Amino acid sequence: MAEEVKELINEETKAEETTAKTDGKEKGKVQRKKGFRLLIVGLVLVLGSAIFAVYARQTSYQQSKIVGQELSSVKSKISSIEAGKSEGNLESLKKTSESLAEEKLSLERPYSFSVTLLFLALALFIKGLYNAFVGVHPSQALDTKRLALAGFMAALCYIGFAFFKIDIPVGTEKTAFHLGNVFCVLAALLLGGYLGGLAGAVGMTIGDLTTSYVTSAPKTFLLKLLIGLIVGLVAHKIFKLSRAHSAKFVTGVTILASICGMLFNVFADPTVGYFYKIYVLGIPQEVASIFAKWTALTTFVNAIVAVICASVFYLALRPALKKSGLFPSVSAEEEA
């Protein structure tokens, strides 16, 4: 009788353990919510921006090319006069050059805006496909703290590019040494790949659209978003950086993630820029090739600065934000 009671108790205990494990698994499973709203919005934006881009390319952008040829001719005359090879009214030519440069920028903006909007729409459309067929983790809902920090990081990306840069003229185009990538990488380290990448892309794209780098805006949006996604992939999906770790682990992962993002940019920026200028902007291959070489140099220097500064900033901010309760939690979706 005693043995039968023991067996019964053992069976009940095993049943309770099995039930507890099952409950734990059920609690661990979080139902993803699927939706088609973002997919529809993205699709409408893709179609609208594509039509806008085709129209702008055939109208204002073609006019900007004509103005660009005039500007190039005026700059050649200025260079010739300054070198003592010819004579002319230098002051008048410089005013004409400035006027043509402003006109060229104003004619380029509609096309740049439309292509940038097209890239943003494609990003939303892809995210919409993911939401519709895979679903969204409930913890991915954005809180006010993360949104505010994303806006702040976007502003820092803009400032880092618009105000902390050294321009290098290459014909009628320009490249630059700047600090924008520092905050793009930092945003991804703090907020995760998707939100951090968007913050960097939006901030630096606005920097292009409001300065003389307007034609680079679509390429900037695409590449900065990808930098954020790569940094976020390494930092949060692979190594779960936002969780509690030793100082040595955090330092190593921070530097590794920053290097991965910037290493991608070192190769992608001149390569994508080369094909972008030929097939999207219609710039001659010889000019695009020269520009790609200068871009490779500036991108390499910018990458070194970004890895060092972003790593230092993150390692300094992490304990301070944790202590104040402001450290943003990366969503379970981005860590999965």
C-alpha positions in Angstrom: 0.0 0.0 0.0 2.8 2.4 0.9 4.5 1.6 -2.4 1.3 2.4 -4.3 1.0 5.8 -2.5 4.6 6.6 -3.4 4.0 5.8 -7.0 0.9 7.9 -7.1 2.7 10.9 -5.6 5.6 10.5 -8.1 3.1 10.4 -11.0 1.4 13.6 -9.7 4.7 15.3 -9.2 5.8 14.4 -12.8 2.4 15.7 -14.1 2.8 18.9 -12.2 6.4 19.4 -13.6 5.2 18.7 -17.1 2.3 21.1 -16.7 4.7 23.8 -15.3 7.0 23.3 -18.3 4.2 23.5 -20.7 2.8 26.7 -19.1 6.3 28.2 -19.2 6.6 27.4 -22.9 3.2 28.9 -23.6 4.1 32.0 -21.6 7.4 32.2 -23.6 5.5 32.1 -26.8 4.3 35.6 -27.7 1.7 35.8 -30.4 2.9 38.0 -33.3 0.4 40.5 -34.6 0.0 40.6 -38.4 -1.2 43.7 -40.2 -1.4 45.1 -43.8 -1.6 48.8 -43.0 2.1 49.6 -43.5 2.2 47.4 -46.6 -0.6 49.4 -48.2 0.9 52.7 -47.2 4.3 51.6 -48.5 2.8 50.4 -51.8 1.0 53.7 -52.4 4.1 55.7 -51.6 6.2 53.6 -53.9 3.9 54.2 -56.8 3.5 57.9 -56.1 7.1 58.6 -55.6 8.1 56.6 -58.7 5.8 58.7 -60.9 7.1 61.9 -59.2 10.7 60.8 -59.8 10.2 60.0 -63.5 8.5 63.4 -64.0 11.2 65.3 -62.1 14.0 63.6 -64.0 12.5 64.5 -67.4 11.9 68.2 -66.4 13.8 70.1 -63.7 16.7 67.6 -63.5 17.4 67.9 -67.2 17.4 71.7 -66.9 19.9 71.4 -64.0 22.3 69.5 -66.3 22.2 72.4 -68.8 22.9 74.9 -65.9 25.7 72.6 -64.7 27.4 72.8 -68.1 27.2 76.6 -67.9 28.6 76.6 -64.4 31.5 74.4 -65.4 32.3 76.8 -68.3 32.2 79.8 -66.0 34.4 78.0 -63.4 37.0 77.2 -66.2 37.1 80.9 -67.1 37.6 81.9 -63.5 40.5 79.4 -63.2 42.0 80.7 -66.4 41.9 84.3 -65.2 43.3 83.5 -61.8 46.2 81.6 -63.5 46.9 84.6 -65.7 46.2 82.7 -68.9 43.3 85.1 -69.9 41.6 88.3 -69.0 38.1 89.1 -67.8 35.9 90.5 -65.1 36.7 88.2 -62.2 34.1 89.7 -59.8 31.3 89.4 -62.3 32.2 85.8 -63.2 32.3 84.8 -59.5 28.8 86.3 -59.0 27.6 84.5 -62.1 29.1 81.3 -60.7 27.3 81.6 -57.4 24.0 82.4 -59.1 24.3 79.4 -61.4 25.2 77.1 -58.5 22.1 78.2 -56.6 19.9 77.7 -59.7 21.4 74.3 -60.3 20.7 73.2 -56.7 17.1 74.5 -56.9 16.5 72.5 -60.1 18.1 69.3 -58.6 16.0 69.3 -55.5 12.7 68.0 -56.9 14.4 64.9 -58.4 16.5 64.3 -55.3 13.4 64.6 -53.0 11.4 62.2 -55.2 14.2 59.5 -55.3 14.7 59.8 -51.6 11.0 59.4 -51.0 11.1 56.4 -53.3 13.8 54.8 -51.2 11.9 55.5 -48.0 8.7 54.1 -49.5 10.6 50.9 -50.5 11.9 50.6 -46.9 8.3 50.9 -45.6 7.0 48.5 -48.2 9.6 45.8 -47.2 8.8 46.4 -43.5 5.1 46.1 -44.4 5.7 42.8 -46.1 7.4 41.6 -43.0 4.5 42.8 -40.8 1.9 41.2 -43.0 3.5 37.7 -43.4 5.7 37.3 -40.3 4.0 39.6 -37.8 5.2 42.1 -35.2 6.3 41.2 -31.7 4.2 43.2 -29.1 7.3 44.4 -27.4 8.3 46.2 -30.6 5.8 48.9 -30.0 7.7 52.2 -29.7 7.6 54.0 -26.4 8.0 57.8 -26.0 11.5 57.5 -24.7 12.8 55.6 -27.7 11.1 57.9 -30.1 12.5 61.0 -28.4 16.0 59.5 -28.4 15.6 58.6 -32.1 14.6 62.2 -32.9 17.6 63.5 -30.9 20.0 61.1 -32.7 18.6 62.2 -36.0 19.3 65.8 -35.1 22.9 64.9 -34.0 23.4 63.2 -37.4 22.3 66.3 -39.2 24.5 68.5 -37.1 27.5 66.2 -37.4 27.3 66.4 -41.2 26.0 69.9 -41.8 28.2 71.8 -39.4 31.2 69.6 -38.7 32.6 68.9 -42.2 35.4 69.8 -44.5 34.3 70.0 -48.2 36.5 68.7 -51.0 35.4 69.9 -54.5 35.6 67.3 -57.3 34.6 69.1 -60.5 31.0 70.4 -60.1 30.4 67.9 -57.3 31.8 67.6 -53.7 32.8 65.0 -51.1 33.6 65.7 -47.5 35.2 64.7 -44.2 32.4 64.8 -41.6 31.2 63.5 -38.2 27.7 62.4 -39.3 28.6 58.7 -39.3 29.6 58.9 -35.7 26.0 59.5 -34.6 24.6 57.1 -37.2 26.6 54.3 -35.6 25.8 55.5 -32.1 22.1 55.6 -32.8 22.2 51.9 -33.9 24.1 50.9 -30.8 21.6 52.6 -28.5 18.3 52.0 -30.4 18.9 48.9 -32.5 19.4 48.5 -36.2 16.0 49.5 -37.6 15.1 52.5 -35.5 18.8 53.6 -35.1 19.4 53.2 -38.9 16.3 55.2 -39.7 17.4 58.0 -37.3 20.8 58.1 -39.0 19.3 57.9 -42.5 16.7 60.7 -41.8 19.2 63.0 -40.1 21.9 62.8 -42.7 19.5 62.9 -45.6 18.1 66.1 -44.3 21.7 67.3 -44.1 22.1 66.6 -47.8 18.8 68.1 -48.9 19.5 71.4 -47.1 23.0 71.8 -48.3 24.9 71.6 -51.6 24.9 67.8 -51.4 21.3 67.6 -52.5 21.9 65.0 -55.3 23.5 62.6 -52.8 20.4 62.5 -50.6 18.9 59.3 -51.9 22.2 57.4 -51.8 22.8 58.7 -48.3 19.4 57.5 -47.1 20.0 54.0 -48.4 23.5 53.6 -47.1 23.0 55.1 -43.6 19.9 52.8 -43.1 22.1 49.8 -44.1 24.9 50.9 -41.7 22.4 51.0 -38.9 21.0 47.6 -39.8 24.4 46.0 -39.9 25.6 47.6 -36.6 22.3 46.5 -35.0 22.6 43.0 -36.4 26.0 42.5 -34.9 25.4 44.4 -31.6 21.9 43.2 -30.7 20.8 40.2 -32.8 24.1 38.3 -32.4 25.5 39.6 -29.1 22.4 41.0 -27.3 24.4 44.2 -26.3 21.6 45.9 -24.5 21.5 43.1 -21.8 23.7 42.9 -18.7 27.3 41.9 -19.6 30.8 42.4 -18.3 32.6 45.7 -19.2 35.1 43.7 -21.3 32.3 42.0 -23.3 30.4 45.3 -23.9 33.6 47.1 -25.1 34.6 44.3 -27.5 31.1 44.0 -29.0 30.7 47.8 -29.3 34.0 48.1 -31.2 33.2 45.0 -33.4 29.7 46.3 -34.3 31.1 49.7 -35.2 33.8 48.3 -37.4 31.4 46.0 -39.2 29.1 49.0 -40.0 31.9 51.2 -41.2 33.7 48.5 -43.1 30.5 48.0 -45.1 30.4 51.8 -45.8 34.1 51.9 -46.9 33.3 49.5 -49.7 29.7 50.4 -50.4 29.8 54.2 -50.5 32.3 54.6 -53.4 30.9 51.5 -55.3 27.2 52.4 -54.9 28.1 56.1 -55.5 29.8 55.2 -58.8 26.7 53.4 -60.2 24.3 55.9 -58.7 26.0 58.8 -60.4 26.0 57.0 -63.8 22.6 55.4 -63.8 20.5 57.7 -61.6 22.2 61.1 -62.0 23.4 60.5 -65.6 27.0 61.7 -64.9 29.7 60.6 -67.4 31.6 57.4 -66.4 35.0 59.2 -66.3 33.7 61.8 -63.9 32.0 59.2 -61.7 35.2 57.2 -61.6 37.3 60.2 -60.4 34.6 61.0 -57.8 34.6 57.4 -56.6 38.3 57.5 -55.9 38.0 60.7 -53.8 35.0 59.3 -52.0 37.0 56.1 -51.1 39.6 58.3 -49.4 37.1 60.5 -47.4 34.9 57.5 -46.5 37.9 55.6 -45.1 38.9 58.5 -42.9 35.3 59.1 -41.8 35.1 55.4 -40.9 38.1 55.5 -38.6 36.7 58.6 -36.8 33.3 57.0 -36.5 34.5 53.7 -35.0 36.6 55.5 -32.4 34.1 58.3 -31.5 31.0 56.2 -31.5 32.6 53.5 -29.4 33.8 56.0 -26.8 30.5 57.8 -26.7 28.5 54.6 -26.3 30.8 53.2 -23.6 30.5 56.5 -21.7 26.8 56.9 -22.1 25.7 53.3 -21.3 26.4 53.3 -17.5 25.1 56.9 -17.2 21.9 56.1 -19.0 21.4 52.9 -17.0 21.9 54.7 -13.7 19.4 57.4 -14.6 16.9 54.9 -15.9 17.0 56.4 -19.4 18.8 53.5 -21.1 16.6 52.4 -24.1 15.6 48.8 -24.3 16.1 47.2 -27.7 12.9 45.3 -28.7 12.7 41.6 -28.5 12.0 41.5 -32.2 15.5 43.0 -33.0 17.2 40.7 -30.5 15.4 37.5 -31.8 
